[in-house]
Amino acid sequence: MNEIIFVIEEDIDGGYTAKALNYGIFTEGDTFQELKANINDAVRCYFDESDLPKIVRMHYVRDEVFALT
């Protein structure tokens, strides 16, 4: 495997959440740097060393809502 993709969203209570596509990996962090570190730890716990992906892609999703004037 070369790549694993995470969908990153802002949590309504603050911080960020990350969910891997096609894998049962979910983690969160208060800051973006903490989230990256937690993703790294979660991926290393999920996969055997020989099966680790080479790249982690973080797809950041942000919803923005505004009222029409």
Beta strands, then each sheet from edge to edge (+ up, - down):
strand 1: 3-10
strand 2: 16-20
strand 3: 26-29
strand 4: 55-61
sheet 1: 3+ 2- 1+ 4+
end
